[in-house]
Amino acid sequence: SNGYYVAHFNCCGPIAIEKAISKYYHNQGIVFVRDPAPRKEISKHIQNDGQLFKGLLSLANRDAVCITWSWEMKNVAEKYGFTLIDANDFEKLDPSKDVALILVRGKFFSDQWHWVCYPVDKNVKAYFGPETKIDKILLLKKK
Protein backbone atom coordinates (compact mmCIF):
# COMPACT_ATOMS: atom_id res chain seq x y z
CA SER A 1 0.00 0.00 0.00
CA ASN A 2 1.57 3.27 -1.18
CA GLY A 3 4.97 1.56 -1.41
CA TYR A 4 4.93 0.05 2.09
CA TYR A 5 4.95 -3.60 3.09
CA VAL A 6 1.50 -3.80 4.66
CA ALA A 7 2.47 -7.02 6.46
CA HIS A 8 5.02 -5.03 8.48
CA PHE A 9 2.25 -2.88 9.99
CA ASN A 10 1.32 -5.84 12.21
CA CYS A 11 4.77 -7.25 12.93
CA CYS A 12 6.18 -7.52 16.43
CA GLY A 13 8.56 -4.52 16.21
CA PRO A 14 5.93 -1.86 15.50
CA ILE A 15 3.48 -3.52 17.90
CA ALA A 16 6.03 -3.61 20.74
CA ILE A 17 6.97 0.06 20.26
CA GLU A 18 3.31 1.08 20.14
CA LYS A 19 2.67 -0.78 23.41
CA ALA A 20 5.79 0.63 25.08
CA ILE A 21 5.04 4.27 24.29
CA SER A 22 1.42 3.88 25.36
CA LYS A 23 2.51 2.16 28.59
CA TYR A 24 5.05 4.88 29.32
CA TYR A 25 2.40 7.60 29.07
CA HIS A 26 -0.10 5.49 31.03
CA ASN A 27 2.47 5.16 33.84
CA GLN A 28 2.74 8.98 33.86
CA GLY A 29 -1.05 9.32 34.17
CA ILE A 30 -1.34 10.80 30.66
CA VAL A 31 -4.35 9.66 28.67
CA PHE A 32 -4.62 10.23 24.92
CA VAL A 33 -7.79 10.30 22.83
CA ARG A 34 -5.74 8.98 19.88
CA ASP A 35 -2.90 6.47 20.17
CA PRO A 36 0.27 8.61 20.54
CA ALA A 37 2.31 6.20 18.42
CA PRO A 38 0.17 3.99 16.15
CA ARG A 39 1.90 0.89 14.79
CA LYS A 40 1.10 1.71 11.17
CA GLU A 41 2.88 5.06 11.53
CA ILE A 42 5.76 3.37 13.38
CA SER A 43 6.08 0.77 10.64
CA LYS A 44 6.22 3.49 7.99
CA HIS A 45 9.03 5.23 9.91
CA ILE A 46 10.95 1.95 10.03
CA GLN A 47 10.37 1.24 6.36
CA ASN A 48 11.36 4.78 5.35
CA ASP A 49 14.78 4.23 6.93
CA GLY A 50 15.66 1.60 4.35
CA GLN A 51 14.58 -1.81 3.28
CA LEU A 52 17.40 -2.95 0.99
CA PHE A 53 18.80 -5.69 3.24
CA LYS A 54 15.33 -6.89 4.25
CA GLY A 55 14.33 -6.91 0.60
CA LEU A 56 17.26 -9.16 -0.20
CA LEU A 57 16.53 -11.44 2.74
CA SER A 58 12.89 -11.66 1.68
CA LEU A 59 13.99 -13.31 -1.57
CA ALA A 60 14.94 -16.33 0.54
CA ASN A 61 12.11 -15.98 3.07
CA ARG A 62 9.21 -13.60 2.51
CA ASP A 63 8.72 -13.21 6.27
CA ALA A 64 12.03 -11.32 6.41
CA VAL A 65 10.11 -8.10 5.70
CA CYS A 66 8.85 -8.35 9.29
CA ILE A 67 12.34 -8.09 10.77
CA THR A 68 12.91 -5.02 12.89
CA TRP A 69 16.54 -4.46 13.88
CA SER A 70 17.41 -2.89 17.25
CA TRP A 71 18.88 0.20 15.53
CA GLU A 72 15.51 0.68 13.80
CA MET A 73 13.76 0.48 17.17
CA LYS A 74 16.13 3.15 18.51
CA ASN A 75 15.55 5.42 15.49
CA VAL A 76 11.78 5.21 15.86
CA ALA A 77 11.93 5.87 19.60
CA GLU A 78 13.94 9.03 18.82
CA LYS A 79 11.21 10.23 16.43
CA TYR A 80 8.72 10.05 19.30
CA GLY A 81 10.97 11.86 21.79
CA PHE A 82 12.35 8.79 23.55
CA THR A 83 15.67 7.07 23.85
CA LEU A 84 16.30 3.35 24.21
CA ILE A 85 19.05 2.39 26.64
CA ASP A 86 20.72 -1.02 26.57
CA ALA A 87 20.17 -2.99 29.76
CA ASN A 88 21.61 -6.34 30.79
CA ASP A 89 19.62 -7.83 33.65
CA PHE A 90 15.96 -8.74 33.18
CA GLU A 91 15.64 -9.53 36.89
CA LYS A 92 16.44 -5.90 37.81
CA LEU A 93 13.50 -4.51 35.80
CA ASP A 94 10.75 -3.04 37.96
CA PRO A 95 7.26 -3.55 36.45
CA SER A 96 5.91 -0.55 38.37
CA LYS A 97 8.28 1.93 36.72
CA ASP A 98 10.29 0.34 33.87
CA VAL A 99 9.09 -0.01 30.29
CA ALA A 100 11.34 -2.02 28.00
CA LEU A 101 11.47 -3.51 24.55
CA ILE A 102 12.87 -7.00 24.78
CA LEU A 103 14.03 -9.20 21.92
CA VAL A 104 13.49 -12.86 22.76
CA ARG A 105 14.49 -15.88 20.76
CA GLY A 106 13.73 -19.56 20.79
CA LYS A 107 15.85 -22.26 19.23
CA PHE A 108 19.02 -20.75 17.80
CA PHE A 109 18.64 -21.87 14.19
CA SER A 110 14.98 -21.06 13.82
CA ASP A 111 12.78 -18.12 12.96
CA GLN A 112 11.76 -17.78 16.60
CA TRP A 113 12.63 -14.14 17.26
CA HIS A 114 10.14 -11.69 18.70
CA TRP A 115 10.02 -8.18 20.17
CA VAL A 116 7.90 -7.92 23.32
CA CYS A 117 6.98 -5.01 25.57
CA TYR A 118 7.75 -5.32 29.27
CA PRO A 119 5.69 -5.27 31.49
CA VAL A 120 2.70 -5.33 29.10
CA ASP A 121 3.47 -8.70 27.54
CA LYS A 122 3.44 -11.57 29.99
CA ASN A 123 5.73 -14.61 30.20
CA VAL A 124 8.63 -12.83 28.52
CA LYS A 125 11.14 -15.38 29.78
CA ALA A 126 9.03 -18.28 28.49
CA TYR A 127 7.67 -16.75 25.28
CA PHE A 128 8.90 -19.68 23.16
CA GLY A 129 8.78 -22.18 25.99
CA PRO A 130 11.73 -23.37 28.07
CA GLU A 131 14.21 -22.65 25.24
CA THR A 132 13.45 -18.91 25.34
CA LYS A 133 16.48 -16.67 25.67
CA ILE A 134 16.51 -12.92 26.14
CA ASP A 135 18.71 -11.49 23.42
CA LYS A 136 18.39 -7.75 24.01
CA ILE A 137 16.77 -5.42 26.55
CA LEU A 138 16.15 -1.78 25.60
CA LEU A 139 14.78 0.49 28.35
CA LEU A 140 12.44 3.23 27.14
CA LYS A 141 13.26 6.66 28.57
CA LYS A 142 11.87 10.10 27.73
CA LYS A 143 14.47 12.49 26.33
C-alpha angles and dihedrals in degrees: 000000000000090000096309128117099246091198089065091062088075100037123120097256097060091038093052093049091047090052093045096052092045091048092049092054091043089055088054091052092248115141122194127202088210125036105268092217113021115198094234090057091044091051091051090052090051093047092047089059091066140294103193098111093041089048090055092046090049089063087070096035122011091208089069089088086073093062114116114190120213091246088057090052089052093049092051093047088054091054089058095047098262137113127213116220122199113243129185111197121063091187091063093058114111113214091204094061112008125085116187142172109224127192110210128185137193126201110004099238097043139085091254101126122127140169114224133182118235125242094007096062114061130219093026093162092051100036093126095027126260092334092063115128127186107233102177138005119199116185115213113228131172114243 
